Amino acid sequence: MNDVRDISHDEARVAELVRSARRVAVLGIKTEAHADQPAFYVPSYLQSAGLTVIPVPVYYPEVKVILGQQVYRRLADVPGPIDIVDVFRRGQDVTGHLDDLLAARPRSVWLQSGIRNDKVAERLIEVGITVVQSRCLMVDHQRFAGRG
């Protein structure tokens, strides 16, 4: 993908996105019981760095709060603007979230390290949503936002 809105290989644009983000919805977040897994410790880091983290778990239907924040079951139900949807789902599973991503209209969708779905990325880009694929938001935040 070489579209101008897939900024995965554009360091300056990734840095700008990371520095400007304030609200991050985490799709596929895990609970405190999984503190050793990236789907928990990455959003935990982001929260400690001062970002508002909105948990959107895929599993754990009984859980109402993660990281002290109200859980939402769909991105489209999150009130207010979302700067980044940080996605912790296998590449093939991201397709099942496309309608929810489109309904939520975040400024950007960030697929974590090792996660790619070019078809979903193309559709998001078509409607003006910036896409980052296969990068770790925590690593890039530490690198570009001066914390770490």
BARODO-491782 format. One line per 3 residues: number of its first residue (from 0); their letters; for each residue z, x, y of C-alpha. Coordinates in nm, 3 decimals, padded with zeros to 5 digits. Last residue first. Example, Ala and Ser with C-alpha at 12.3 -4.5 7.8 and 13.67 -1.06 7.14 Angstrom:
<sites>
1> sa> 00.714,01.367,-00.106 ~ 00.780,01.230,-00.450
</sites>
This chain:
<sites>
147> grg> 02.797,01.089,00.614 ~ 02.722,00.918,00.941 ~ 02.448,01.015,01.182
144> afr> 02.243,00.698,01.176 ~ 01.933,00.864,01.036 ~ 02.053,01.057,00.732
141> qhd> 02.361,00.853,00.642 ~ 02.162,00.533,00.692 ~ 01.874,00.675,00.486
138> vml> 02.105,00.762,00.198 ~ 02.278,00.423,00.215 ~ 01.947,00.234,00.238
135> crs> 01.818,00.403,-00.077 ~ 01.440,00.409,-00.091 ~ 01.199,00.256,-00.344
132> qvv> 01.014,00.018,-00.112 ~ 01.049,-00.056,00.259 ~ 00.884,-00.371,00.392
129> tig> 00.846,-00.516,00.743 ~ 00.806,-00.894,00.754 ~ 00.504,-01.022,00.949
126> vei> 00.383,-01.310,00.731 ~ 00.119,-01.103,00.551 ~ 00.374,-00.819,00.514
123> lre> 00.593,-01.042,00.299 ~ 00.297,-01.132,00.076 ~ 00.193,-00.767,00.037
120> avk> 00.550,-00.664,-00.048 ~ 00.575,-00.935,-00.314 ~ 00.255,-00.809,-00.474
117> dnr> 00.357,-00.443,-00.437 ~ 00.685,-00.485,-00.621 ~ 00.880,-00.163,-00.620
114> igs> 01.240,-00.071,-00.705 ~ 01.329,00.288,-00.799 ~ 01.553,00.334,-00.497
111> qlw> 01.636,00.006,-00.323 ~ 01.382,-00.251,-00.205 ~ 01.430,-00.311,00.168
108> vsr> 01.305,-00.635,00.320 ~ 01.265,-00.650,00.697 ~ 01.304,-00.876,01.002
105> pra> 01.436,-01.148,00.774 ~ 01.243,-01.476,00.745 ~ 01.496,-01.660,00.523
102> all> 01.231,-01.900,00.390 ~ 00.997,-01.613,00.296 ~ 01.275,-01.428,00.115
99> ddl> 01.375,-01.747,-00.068 ~ 01.014,-01.810,-00.174 ~ 00.981,-01.448,-00.292
96> hgt> 01.303,-01.437,-00.494 ~ 01.146,-01.485,-00.839 ~ 00.896,-01.210,-00.759
93> vdq> 01.186,-00.964,-00.713 ~ 01.257,-00.984,-01.088 ~ 00.962,-00.759,-01.180
90> grr> 01.095,-00.483,-00.955 ~ 01.446,-00.500,-01.095 ~ 01.691,-00.643,-00.845
87> fvd> 01.918,-00.477,-00.586 ~ 01.743,-00.583,-00.266 ~ 01.869,-00.501,00.084
84> vid> 01.756,-00.786,00.309 ~ 01.743,-00.623,00.651 ~ 01.778,-00.753,01.007
81> ipg> 01.894,-01.103,00.914 ~ 01.913,-01.359,01.195 ~ 02.167,-01.640,01.194
78> pvd> 02.310,-01.849,00.912 ~ 02.252,-01.740,00.551 ~ 02.130,-02.042,00.352
75> alr> 01.771,-01.911,00.322 ~ 01.907,-01.600,00.152 ~ 02.035,-01.816,-00.131
72> ryv> 02.371,-01.821,-00.312 ~ 02.574,-01.719,-00.010 ~ 02.907,-01.537,-00.051
69> qqg> 03.161,-01.538,00.229 ~ 03.272,-01.189,00.331 ~ 03.586,-00.994,00.240
66> liv> 03.381,-00.733,00.056 ~ 03.272,-01.012,-00.180 ~ 03.396,-01.372,-00.144
63> kve> 03.320,-01.695,-00.333 ~ 03.285,-01.560,-00.688 ~ 03.263,-01.827,-00.960
60> pyy> 02.883,-01.804,-00.986 ~ 02.903,-01.429,-01.064 ~ 02.527,-01.359,-01.090
57> vpv> 02.251,-01.334,-00.830 ~ 02.482,-01.225,-00.552 ~ 02.398,-01.283,-00.186
54> piv> 02.669,-01.096,00.006 ~ 02.626,-01.069,00.385 ~ 02.712,-00.724,00.518
51> tlg> 02.774,-00.685,00.891 ~ 02.718,-00.320,00.973 ~ 02.998,-00.095,01.096
48> asq> 02.965,00.213,00.874 ~ 03.237,00.075,00.644 ~ 03.014,-00.229,00.587
45> lys> 02.718,-00.008,00.498 ~ 02.936,00.195,00.259 ~ 03.052,-00.121,00.081
42> pvy> 02.689,-00.239,00.067 ~ 02.596,00.088,-00.113 ~ 02.909,00.088,-00.330
39> fap> 02.848,-00.255,-00.482 ~ 02.483,-00.265,-00.595 ~ 02.512,00.114,-00.640
36> qda> 02.758,00.073,-00.929 ~ 03.105,00.234,-00.941 ~ 03.272,-00.058,-00.761
33> hae> 03.167,-00.303,-01.034 ~ 03.490,-00.508,-01.036 ~ 03.453,-00.519,-00.655
30> tki> 03.157,-00.749,-00.711 ~ 02.785,-00.683,-00.740 ~ 02.521,-00.747,-00.476
27> glv> 02.191,-00.883,-00.606 ~ 02.049,-00.964,-00.264 ~ 02.245,-00.784,00.006
24> avr> 02.205,-00.943,00.349 ~ 02.223,-00.678,00.621 ~ 02.313,-00.758,00.980
21> ras> 02.321,-00.482,01.247 ~ 01.996,-00.291,01.195 ~ 01.865,-00.087,01.489
18> rvl> 01.943,00.261,01.354 ~ 01.807,00.187,01.006 ~ 01.488,00.029,01.139
15> eav> 01.428,00.315,01.384 ~ 01.486,00.576,01.111 ~ 01.246,00.396,00.875
12> rae> 00.989,00.388,01.156 ~ 01.023,00.761,01.223 ~ 01.016,00.850,00.853
9> dhs> 00.696,00.659,00.781 ~ 00.655,00.675,00.402 ~ 00.824,00.344,00.314
6> idr> 00.696,00.178,00.633 ~ 00.504,-00.099,00.465 ~ 00.433,-00.283,00.792
3> vdn> 00.136,-00.064,00.883 ~ -00.037,-00.154,00.558 ~ -00.100,00.142,00.333
0> m> 00.000,00.000,00.000
</sites>
